[in-house]
Amino acid sequence: MAKVLVSDKLSPTAVQIFKDNGVEVDYLPDLGKDKDKLLEVIGQYDGLAIRSATKVTEKILAAATNLKVIGRAGIGVDNVDIPAATAKGIIVMNTPFGNSITTAEHAISLMLALARQIPEADASTRASKWEKNRFMGVEVTNKTLGLIGAGNIGSIVADRALGLKMKVVAYDPFLTPERAIDLGIEKVELDDLLARADFITLHTPLIDATRNILNAEAFKKMKDGVRVINCARGGLIDEAALKDALESGKVAGAALDVFLEEPAKENPLFNMPNVICTPHLGASTTEAQENVALQVAEQISAYLNTGEVINALNFPSISAEEAPKLTPFVKLAEMLGSFAGQLTETAIKGIRIEFEGDVAELNTKPMVAAALNGVLKPLLGDVNMVSAPVLAKDRGIAVETVNREQHGAYDNYIRLTVITERQERGVAGTVFSGGNPRIIQVKGINLEAELTPNMLYITNEDKPGFIGRLGTLLGTLDINIANFNLGRLEQGKDAIALLSIDSVLSDGQLDEIAALEGVVQAKSLRFNV
């Protein structure tokens, strides 16, 4: 019988789920705070169920000689050393969708509290001031809510706002028009949203593309008297710029559940009279905590009893028998997805993944998950191989797979095509001897290239002198070329250059390359190889 340790406080119902599934469970909710005691006993257990108090360090993992799975009741896994767990073959799971409704409701609650100045009015009344004329609020009915991010939580916020008779506009580069129609909202560009919204709420991950998405320039584009809500991630808003906008009156108020530095104890925004602050309460409801506890118990039990992997952060669902042959193709699929995802800048309508040759006879589900993970990670940030298919479905992305026998020159190959509002972009690859993945075609142009950590992708006009100009410029910019791969449709037509380089390109360097005569597009690509 498998044995699980619950080292943080979990619902009694979750403990019962383990027992009902034939899993022996030790419920020791304070053990996670005692590192020495945890280190002493962890070797007895096949599974570990935690919240945030237990710190699963490399030292703990080294002593976990029988541990097969760690389940985190919640989203964040900062308290788990995932690379060390992966090196030991320990599955790390979380419960990414258990608190979506709770977070969405908190955003709506903050919006309404902001509209009616409820916290300040409460404090004033308790101080026996009775300042009825001071707290003149605004209605949300018929107002425009600007939604930055229309994924799982954002779509729930949109639904609740529509119920309040608000008009909802959304900026999300990867929201398809069809999905927007299904949600009953209007898809717009960011500048349009900033100009039209009476309230703005953020529901997007914190990645390079979204960091400080509301900065000084963004505040200038907003309507006077706009109100801003953030229950997503600290760092999405430039806090200094927000303070300036509040002081000038450009922003009438802000409600913040997250901050750049947490725990937030000395934030200048705390002193602003028109700001509501809460201590990262987005997931803090009885129901949400119960949901994630039950989910993690079900997930750990399923893995220990049947090998089923749900919401894994560090491993696809591959059996021990499949692993040797399947693993290099999973790696190839993720790289193809990452290649396409880094080149995609508009809403994705569909993704088609074609398997040809012997690979089509394998279990392709892990490869599909890996490919989707590769496509979505550059766009969404917080994605893993298991959550990627769910996120794709939530965003209305149609995923098609095609399996067929070998027809071309390669024994095995995978082709991934991203379908956007503007175009279809395909990239194909294969696995050579030794398990090394290779790109063999991009946008219908044949070329063979190994993917390396830092790469430069260029589409250009096939004209004499271009390669020389490019090489000279890269030398001038002190960029060393490790490998130079070329392909073209035909003489004088579209061509591609895919270069392995020894350093990360700066924005300035990339701008100079993009301005070079003959360059149609230049992108800096990065791969985890």
N, C-alpha and C positions, 0 to 999 in steps of 0.2 A: 504494500500500500504506500502510495506517495505521501510525503509529509511536508506540510507547509507551515511556515512561521508568519504570523501576523504581528509585526513589531510596532505598529502605530495604531491609533484608535480607528476602528472600523465598525460599521453597523453589525449588531448581533445577527441580523438577517444574512449578511455576507458570510459570517462564520458558519451559519447553518447551511449555506449553499455548498461550501466545501464538504461538509459532512454528508449532505444529500448526494454528492457526486463521488462518494467513497474515498475522499481524501482526508487523511488524518491532519488535524490542525491544532497548533498551539497558539492560543490567543494571549499574547503578552504585550499589551499596548504601550507599556512604558519602557520596554527593552531597547527600542530604537534610540533612546536618549543616552543609554549606557554603552559606549563604544567598546569597552573592554569585555563586558558580558556578552555583547553581540558577537564579538570576535571569538569568544570561547565556545559558543553554541552553534554558530552558523553552519558548521560542517555537517550537522545532523539533517539538514533540510534539503528537499528537492525544489521547493518554491518559497518565495519571499514576497509577501504583500505589504506594501508601505503607503504612507502619505508623504509628507515633506520632512517630518522630524528625523527619520532614519537616514543616515548618510552612508551610502553604499560605496565605500572608497576602494581603491586598488588593494589596500591591505585587507579589508573585509573580504573582498572577492578572492584573494589568494588563499584565505582560510576556508572558503566555501567549496569544499572538495566535491560535494554532491549536488550543488545548486544548478538547476537547469533553467529556471525562469524567475524573473523579477517582474512584479506587476505593480505599477504606480496608479493609485486611485486618484486620478486627476490628469492634467495635461503635462505640466512641467516636470522634467526629469533632471534638473540641475543637481539634484542630490544623488545621482547615480553616475558612476564613472562608466559611461557607455563603451568607450574604446576598450577599456580593460575587461568589461563583461563580454564584449564581442570576441576578444582574443581568447577567452576561455570557452567560447561557444554557449554563453548564457543568453537566452532570449530576454530582451527588455521590452515590456509592453506598457502602454498607458491607456487612458480612456478619453480620447480627444473630443468626443461629442456629447459627453454627459452633462455639461454645464452650459450648453448653448442658449437654452431658453432663459436660464437664470441671468446670464450676462446681458442678453437682449433686454430683459425686463428691467435690469438695473439702468441701462442706458435710457430707456423710456422714462423711468422714475426720475432720473437726474434731469432729463429734459423738462418734465412737468414742474419739478421743484425749482428749476432755473427760471421758467416762464413766470412763476408766481412768487419768486423770492422767498420760498417757504422757510429755509433755515434762518435767514436774517430776521424774518417776521416773527418766527418762533422765539428767537433770542431776545428780540425787542419786547415782545409781549411778556415774557418771563421776567424781564427787568422792569415791568410795570409802566412802560412808556406809552402803550396804546397809540402807536404811530400809524393810524389807518391810512392817512393820505400819503405817507412816505412809500408805501409798498404797492404801487400801481403796477400790476402785472400785464401780461399779454396773453391772448388766447392762442392755442396751437391750431384750432380749427381753421381750415382754408390757408394755412401757412405752408411754405415749401420747406420740406426737410431734405437736405443734401446728404446723401449717403456715400461716404468714401469707403468702398469695399462692400461688395454685395455677395459675399460667400454665405456660409452656413448661418453665422450670427447676424450678419447684415440683412439677409433675406427675412429673418424673423422680425428684426426691427422694422423693416419695411411693411410687413404684414400688420404689425401692431399700429404703426403710424397711419396706415390706410384706414384702419378701424377708428382712428381718432379724426378722420376726415381731413387728413393732411394730403398734400400733393408730394410725391416722393420722386426726386431725381437722383440718379446714381452715377458716380464715376468709378468704373472698374474696367481697366483695359481688356480684361478677359471675360467680361460679361457679354454674352451673345445677345443680339436683338430678340431672338426667339425666347430666351430665358427672361429677358426684361419684360416681355409681353406677358409671360406666364406669371410673373411676380406682380404685374400691374403697375410697373414703374417706368420711368423714362430714362434711358441711357443717354448720358451727356459727357462732354469733355470736362476736364477739371476746371478750366477757366469759366465755362458756362455755369457749372455748379456754384462756383464761388460768387459769381455775379447775381445769381438768382435765389440762393438759399437764405431763408430766415433763421433756420437752425442747421448746424452741420454736425454730424456724428461720424466718428471714425471706427471702422471695423476691418482693418487690414493688418497683415503681419508687418513686423518691423524688418525690412530688408533695405538694401542700399537705395532702391528706387523709391522707397516710401519714407526714409529717414528725413525728418523735418519737412514733410510734405506741406504742412502749414507753417510757413516761414514769413518773414517780413513782407516779401513780395506778394505772397498769397493773401495776407491780411489786407493789403492795399486794394486787392481786386474784389473784396467782399462788400456786400451791402452795409451801409451804416446801421449799427444796432444789431448785428448778427449775434447769435449765441452758439457756443461751441461745446460739444460733449465728447469726451474721450474715455471709453471703457476698454480700449484695445491694448495698446502698448505705449509705455513712456518712450519718448524719442520721436514719435510721429509729429509732435508739435514742438517748434522752437519756443521754449518757455520764456526766454527773454523777449522775443518778439511778441508773444502773447501778452506779456505784462505791459509792454508799450502800447499795444492795441487796446487793452483794457483802460489804461490811463488816459488815452486820447479819446475814448468813447466810441471808437470804431467798432469794437466788440462790446456789446452790452453786458455780457456775462459769460462765464465758462464753468463747466462742471467736469471735474477730473477725478477719475478713479485710479489712474496710473500716472507715474512720474518718471522722469529720466533717471533719477537715483532713488532707489527704494531700499529699506524703509525711508520715506521722505519725512524729515523732521525739521529742516530749516529752509524749506523752499520759500523764496520771496513771494510766490503767489498766495501763500497762506495769509498774508497781510492785506490782500485785496478785498474790498467790501463786496464785490460782485462776483465772487468765485466760490463754488461749492467743491469741497474736497472730501473724498472718502478713501479709506486705506486698502485699496485693491480688493473690493468686495464683490467683484463681478460674479464669482462662482460661489459666494457665501450664502447659500440657502440650505435649509434642511433637506429639501428634495434633491438638490444637485449633489450634495455630499452623499446622500443615500444612493443615488443613481450610480455614481462612479464607484462606490464601494461594491455594489452588487455586480456591476460590469466586470470589475477586476477579478472578483471571485469566480465568475463564470469563465472568464478568459483563461485564468491560471488552471482551473479544473479541466477545461477542454484540452489545453496543451498537454498536461500531465497524463490525461487518460487516453487521448486519441492522437496527439501530435498536431492538432489543429492550432494554427498561429493566427491570432486576431490582434490587430493594432500593434504589431511589432515595430519597433523603431530601428532595429539593427539586423533584421534577417528576413528574407522572403520565405514563403512556405515551400520549402524544398526538403524532400525526404533524404535520409542518409544514402539510399541507393541511387537517387538521382543526382546528388550533389556533384560528384566528380565531372560528369558530362555536362550538366546543366549550368554550373556556376560561370564558366566563361561566356556563355550566351546571355546569362542574366547581366553580366558586366557590360557586354556589347550593347544590349538593349538599353541599359541606363545611359550609356555614353551617347548612343544615337539620339535618345530623348533629350539629353542635356544639350547636345549640339543644336537640335532643332529649337529647343526652348530658349536658348540664349539668342537665337536669331529672330525670334517671334516678338513682334511689338504691337500686335492688334489682337482683338478678341478671337479666341479659338472656337470654331464651330464643331470641328471633328478631328479625330486622330485615327489614322488607318495604319495597322501594323501587319505586315505580310511576312510569313515564314515560308521559306522554300528549301526543299531538300530534306535531309535527315532531321534537321532541327524541327521541322513541322510535325514530326512524330513524337516529339518530347512533350512534357507537361509545359505548355506555353503560358499558363497563368502567372507564374513568377516573372516571366519575361515581360508580359504585358504590364504587370504592376511596376516592374523596374523601369520600363520605357515611360510610363505615365509619370512616375516619380521624377525621372530625368527631365521631362518636359515642364512639369509644374514647379519644381524646386526653384529655378531661377526667377519664376514669376510670383510665387507665393511664399517661399522661404520655409515655413514650418510644414513640411510634407515628408512622409515616409512611404515605403513601398506598399504598406497596407492601407493607409489613409488616402493615397493618391487616387485609386479608383472611385472611392466615395466622393472625394472632392470634385473629380471630373464629372461625376453624375450630378452632384448638387449644382454645378455650374452649367448644366445643360450641354456638356461636351459629348458628342456622339462618338463612341469608341467602336471601331470595326476591326476584326481580326480575320485574316485570310491565311489558310494553310494549303500548300500545294506541293506537288512533287517537283524534283529538280528539272529545270528547263535550260538554265544558262550554264556558264563556264564554272561556276562555283558549286561545290558539294552542298554547302549550306550558306544561306544568307538571310538577313533580316532587313526589310525596308520599312522605314517609318515616315509617314506623310502627315504633316500638320496642315489642316484645312482652316483658313481664316476667311474673313470677309473679303480680303483682297486677292488671295492667291492660294495655291497649294504648293508647299515646299517639301520635297522628299529628300531623305538621306538614307543610304544603304551601307551595310557593313557585313563583314564575315569574320570568322575566327580562324586564324592560321595555325599551323602546327605549333605546339607549345602553349596553346590557349591564349594567344595574343590577338586581341580584337583589332580590326582595321576598318577604316572608312574606305569604301570602294566607289561611291558615287554620291554627288551632291547636285540637286536640282537637274538631274538628267545628264550631268557631266561626269564622265569617268575620271577618276584619279584614285591613287592609292596612298593612304596616309595613316601613320600611327598617331593616336591621340596622346598628347603630352600635357603636363600641367598648365603651361601658358602657350596660347596659340593666337595667331593673327589670321583672320579670315577676310579675304578681299574678293569682291566681284569687280571685274574690270573689262574694258574693251580690249580685244585681242589685236593690238597694234604694235609695230616695231618700236623698240626702245623702252617699253613700259617696265620690263623686269630690271633693266639697268637703272632706270630712275628710282624704282622702289628700293633696290639694293643700296644705291647711293644714299638715299634719304635715311634708311634704317642705320646705315653706318654713321651718318652725321648725328643721328639721335642716340648713338651709342647703344643700339639694340643688336645683340648678337643672334644670328640665325643658326639654329641647330639643324633644321631640316626645311627644305623648300619643295613643296608639292604643287604641281600645276595640272590644269585640265581645261579643255575648251570644247565647245560644241562643234565648231568648224572654223576654218581660217577667217579671221576678221570679225567673228561674232563674239558672243558672250564667253568669258573665261573666268576661271576661279584660281586664286592662289591661296594655299593653306600652309602657313609657316609655323614651325615650332620655334619658339624664341626662349631665351634664357632668363627673361625678367617680365614682370607685370608692367603692362603699358599704362602710362599716366593718361589722364584725359587730354592733356595738351599734346602729347605725342600722337595719340589717336586722331586728334583734330588735324594735325599736320599731314598724317597719312591719308586721311579722308579727302584733304584738299589737293592731293597730288593729281596731276593731269592723267586722265584715263581711269581713275578710281570711280566706281559707281557706288560701292558700299564698302565700309571697313568696320569690322567688329573685333573687339578683344574677347577671346574665349578662354575659359578656365575649366579644367577638368580634374576630378579627384581620381588620380590613377596611381 
